[in-house]
């Protein structure tokens, strides 16, 4: 069950967090501005290079997002026990709050990248929005699962395991951004939806089995 007060608390903490996305986003914006200048001193790059670099920025951005504020498992358990909150409720509430924080910023990242590099994605706004939403949801669930429900306390180990998964999620976006025809785009979106449902089903099963 989603707890509204947890969502409000997480969003409020994000504004007070010195390593939050509100510092990460400007940093990424600077990189976006600098990249075209370094790329043969011009403000336009080829679309193929643009796609590869944008996916790279997306992976870097979600990685920074994942490691920006690591959870303290012992402290978290104490807080949940004190507030009589189940891990499953915390997980879903935290997921919603992370989407509210992350999704608008990743859209802003794409807009800024397109603006400063004078290029655009060869896909409809709906396909871009859905693909980014699926990417965000999968990345958030995977990150929270590793932080809350695994014994990998070492952040480097978590980073090593999570980044290849993020790369896989990003690769699925590439065909949509390349501008394949409508039928193939729909197939890729259905595939992405299926992967999202599998990740959700696995997470939900694990949550229910560890109550």
C-alpha positions in Angstrom: 0.0 0.0 0.0 1.3 3.4 -1.0 1.8 5.8 2.0 1.3 9.5 1.1 3.3 10.7 4.0 6.4 8.7 2.9 6.1 10.2 -0.6 6.0 13.7 0.9 8.9 13.0 3.3 11.1 11.6 0.5 10.4 14.6 -1.8 11.0 17.0 1.1 14.3 15.3 1.8 15.3 15.5 -1.8 15.2 19.3 -1.6 17.4 19.3 1.5 19.9 16.7 0.1 23.2 18.3 -0.9 23.9 15.4 -3.3 20.4 15.3 -4.8 19.4 15.5 -8.4 19.0 19.2 -8.0 22.8 19.3 -8.0 23.3 16.4 -10.4 21.0 17.9 -13.1 23.0 21.2 -13.4 26.2 19.1 -13.6 24.8 17.1 -16.4 23.6 20.3 -18.1 27.2 21.6 -18.1 28.4 18.4 -19.7 25.7 18.6 -22.3 26.8 22.2 -23.2 30.5 21.4 -23.2 30.2 18.2 -25.3 29.2 19.8 -28.7 32.0 22.3 -28.3 34.5 19.6 -27.7 33.1 17.6 -30.6 35.0 19.2 -33.5 34.2 22.7 -32.1 30.7 22.7 -33.5 27.2 22.8 -32.1 25.8 20.1 -34.3 26.7 16.4 -34.3 25.6 13.5 -36.4 22.4 11.8 -35.4 24.0 8.4 -34.9 26.6 9.9 -32.6 23.9 11.9 -31.0 21.9 8.8 -30.2 24.9 6.9 -28.7 26.0 9.9 -26.6 22.5 10.6 -25.4 22.1 7.0 -24.3 25.5 7.3 -22.6 24.3 10.4 -20.8 21.1 8.6 -19.8 23.1 5.8 -18.3 25.4 8.2 -16.4 22.4 10.2 -15.2 20.5 7.2 -13.8 23.7 5.9 -12.2 24.3 9.2 -10.5 20.6 9.1 -9.5 21.1 5.6 -8.0 24.1 6.4 -5.9 23.2 10.0 -4.9 21.7 9.0 -1.5 22.4 5.4 -0.5 20.1 3.9 2.1 21.4 2.9 5.5 19.8 -0.5 5.9 20.1 -0.6 9.7 18.7 2.9 10.1 15.9 2.1 7.6 14.9 -1.0 9.5 14.8 0.9 12.8 12.7 3.7 11.2 10.3 1.2 9.7 9.9 -0.7 12.9 9.4 2.5 14.9 6.7 3.6 12.5 5.1 0.1 12.1 5.7 0.4 8.4 6.1 -2.7 6.2 8.9 -3.0 3.8 6.5 -3.6 1.0 4.7 -0.3 1.8 7.9 1.6 2.0 9.1 0.1 -1.3 6.1 1.1 -3.3 5.9 4.6 -1.7 9.6 5.2 -2.3 9.2 4.1 -5.9 6.4 6.6 -6.5 8.4 9.4 -4.9 11.5 8.5 -7.0 9.4 8.6 -10.2 8.0 12.0 -9.3 11.6 13.3 -8.7 13.4 11.5 -11.5 11.0 11.5 -14.5 10.7 15.3 -15.0 14.4 15.7 -14.7 15.2 13.0 -17.2 12.8 14.7 -19.6 14.5 18.0 -19.0 17.8 16.3 -19.7 16.6 15.1 -23.1 15.2 18.5 -24.0 18.4 20.3 -23.1 20.5 17.7 -24.9 18.4 18.1 -28.1 18.5 21.9 -27.8 22.2 22.3 -27.2 23.2 19.8 -29.8 20.6 21.0 -32.4 19.3 17.5 -33.0 16.1 15.6 -32.3 14.9 12.1 -31.7 13.2 10.4 -34.7 10.2 9.2 -32.7 6.8 10.6 -31.6 6.4 12.4 -28.3 4.2 9.6 -27.0 6.8 6.9 -27.8 9.6 8.9 -26.2 7.5 9.6 -23.1 6.5 5.9 -22.7 10.0 4.6 -23.3 11.5 7.0 -20.7 8.7 6.1 -18.2 9.4 2.4 -18.6 13.2 3.0 -18.3 12.7 5.1 -15.1 10.3 2.6 -13.5 12.6 -0.3 -14.2 15.7 1.5 -13.0 14.1 2.7 -9.8 12.7 -0.7 -8.9 16.0 -2.5 -9.6 17.9 0.1 -7.6 15.6 0.0 -4.6 15.5 -3.8 -4.7 19.3 -4.0 -4.5 19.4 -1.4 -1.7 16.5 -2.6 0.5 16.3 -6.4 -0.1 19.8 -7.6 -0.8 22.8 -8.2 1.4 25.1 -6.3 -1.0 26.1 -3.6 1.5 29.1 -2.5 -0.6 28.1 0.3 -2.9 30.8 -0.7 -5.5 29.3 -4.2 -5.7 25.8 -2.8 -6.2 27.2 -0.4 -8.8 28.9 -3.2 -10.6 25.7 -5.3 -10.7 23.3 -2.5 -11.5 25.1 -0.6 -14.3 25.0 -3.5 -16.8 21.2 -3.8 -16.2 20.8 -0.1 -16.9 22.8 -0.5 -20.1 20.4 -3.2 -21.2 17.4 -1.0 -20.4 19.0 1.9 -22.4 19.7 -0.3 -25.4 16.0 -1.2 -25.7 15.3 2.5 -26.1 17.7 2.9 -29.1 15.4 1.4 -31.8 12.6 3.7 -30.7 14.8 6.8 -30.9 16.2 5.8 -34.3 12.7 6.3 -35.8 11.7 2.8 -36.8 8.2 2.4 -38.4 5.0 2.5 -36.3 4.5 -1.2 -36.1 8.0 -2.0 -35.0 7.9 0.9 -32.5 4.7 -0.6 -31.0 6.4 -4.0 -30.7 9.3 -2.5 -28.9 7.0 -0.7 -26.5 5.1 -3.9 -25.8 8.4 -5.6 -25.2 9.5 -2.9 -22.8 6.1 -3.1 -21.1 6.5 -6.8 -20.7 10.0 -6.4 -19.2 8.5 -3.8 -16.8 5.8 -6.2 -15.7 8.3 -9.0 -15.2 10.5 -6.8 -13.0 7.4 -5.7 -11.1 6.1 -9.3 -10.7 9.5 -10.5 -9.5 9.7 -7.6 -7.0 6.2 -8.1 -5.8 6.6 -11.8 -5.4 9.8 -11.3 -3.3 8.1 -8.6 -1.3 5.1 -10.8 -0.5 7.3 -13.8 0.4 9.4 -11.8 2.8 6.6 -10.2 4.8 
